[in-house]
């Protein structure tokens, strides 16, 4: 009998912990402002000159720096899903830099963004694809 009571108490606790640790979708409008891109598809960006994104949610605009080139684009929000965001193809300057690998990865990831998830704290946001896989990790600038 004691085992049944113990399991009855422990199972909901473990389920609660598992659910609370999962990344939850959040309102895309929380992206307002300037962010550093600190990770692209699981790869941390360690070099100087981190890519940056500046979201203007009132005007549905996004501009920033991919690590080398400046870009401008628009974003699309879904009024039926507050976490939904689509980043339209960006117009960018065409400078050549020694390491274009990071910038190419950022621009490719931007094309696949479909939603926003909360990060580990208020200073972090995750841009994810349609499957919920993390594409870009942003840190508040």
C-alpha positions in Angstrom: 0.0 0.0 0.0 2.9 2.4 0.8 4.4 1.7 -2.6 1.1 2.6 -4.3 0.9 5.9 -2.4 4.6 6.6 -3.1 4.2 6.0 -6.9 1.0 8.1 -6.9 3.0 11.0 -5.5 6.2 10.5 -7.5 4.8 10.1 -11.0 3.0 13.5 -11.1 6.1 15.1 -9.7 8.4 13.6 -12.4 5.9 14.6 -15.1 5.8 18.1 -13.8 9.5 18.4 -13.8 9.8 17.1 -17.4 7.1 19.5 -18.6 8.6 22.5 -16.8 12.1 21.8 -18.2 10.9 21.7 -21.8 11.2 24.9 -23.9 7.9 26.7 -24.1 6.7 28.7 -27.0 6.5 32.4 -26.3 5.1 35.6 -27.8 7.2 36.6 -30.8 6.7 40.3 -29.9 9.1 39.7 -27.0 11.9 39.8 -29.7 11.5 43.6 -29.8 15.0 45.2 -29.7 18.6 44.2 -30.3 19.9 40.6 -30.0 23.3 38.9 -30.5 23.2 35.6 -32.4 25.3 33.3 -30.1 24.5 29.9 -31.6 23.5 28.6 -35.1 22.0 25.1 -35.4 23.8 23.9 -32.2 27.1 25.5 -33.0 28.3 28.3 -30.7 29.7 31.4 -32.3 33.0 32.1 -30.6 34.7 34.6 -32.9 34.4 38.4 -32.5 31.9 40.4 -34.4 28.9 38.3 -33.4 26.0 38.4 -35.8 23.2 40.8 -34.5 19.5 41.2 -35.1 17.4 44.2 -34.3 13.7 43.5 -34.4 11.1 46.3 -34.8 7.9 44.4 -34.1 5.6 47.4 -34.5 6.7 47.7 -38.2 7.4 44.0 -38.7 11.0 44.7 -39.7 14.3 43.1 -39.0 17.7 44.4 -39.7 21.2 43.5 -38.5 24.6 42.1 -39.3 25.2 38.5 -40.3 28.8 38.7 -39.1 30.1 40.5 -42.2 27.2 42.0 -44.2 24.4 44.2 -43.1 20.9 42.9 -43.9 17.3 44.2 -43.9 14.1 42.2 -44.2 10.6 41.9 -43.0 8.9 39.5 -40.7 5.5 38.0 -40.7 3.5 37.2 -37.6 0.4 35.0 -37.3 -2.4 36.6 -35.3 -3.7 33.1 -34.5 -0.4 31.9 -33.0 1.6 34.5 -31.0 4.8 32.4 -31.2 4.7 32.2 -35.0 7.2 34.2 -36.9 8.5 34.0 -40.5 11.6 35.9 -41.6 11.3 36.8 -45.3 14.4 36.6 -47.5 16.8 39.3 -46.6 18.5 41.9 -48.8 22.2 42.2 -47.8 25.3 44.0 -48.7 27.8 42.0 -50.7 31.1 42.4 -48.9 33.5 39.5 -48.9 35.1 38.6 -45.6 37.7 36.0 -44.6 35.2 33.8 -42.9 31.8 33.6 -44.5 30.8 30.3 -43.0 29.0 31.8 -39.9 27.2 34.4 -41.9 26.0 31.8 -44.5 24.7 29.6 -41.7 22.9 32.5 -40.1 21.2 33.5 -43.3 20.2 29.9 -44.1 18.8 29.4 -40.6 16.8 32.6 -40.9 15.0 31.2 -43.9 13.7 28.3 -41.9 12.5 30.1 -38.8 8.8 29.5 -38.0 8.4 30.2 -34.2 9.9 31.6 -31.1 10.6 29.7 -27.9 11.7 31.0 -24.5 15.3 30.5 -23.6 16.8 29.7 -20.3 16.0 33.2 -19.0 14.6 36.6 -20.0 17.9 37.4 -21.8 17.7 34.5 -24.2 15.3 33.5 -27.0 15.3 30.6 -29.4 14.2 30.8 -33.0 13.0 27.4 -34.2 11.9 25.6 -37.4 8.5 24.0 -38.1 9.5 20.9 -36.1 10.5 22.9 -33.0 14.3 22.3 -33.6 16.4 25.2 -32.5 18.0 27.1 -35.4 19.3 30.3 -33.7 20.0 31.2 -30.0 19.7 34.9 -29.4 21.1 36.7 -26.3 19.7 40.2 -25.4 22.2 42.9 -26.5 
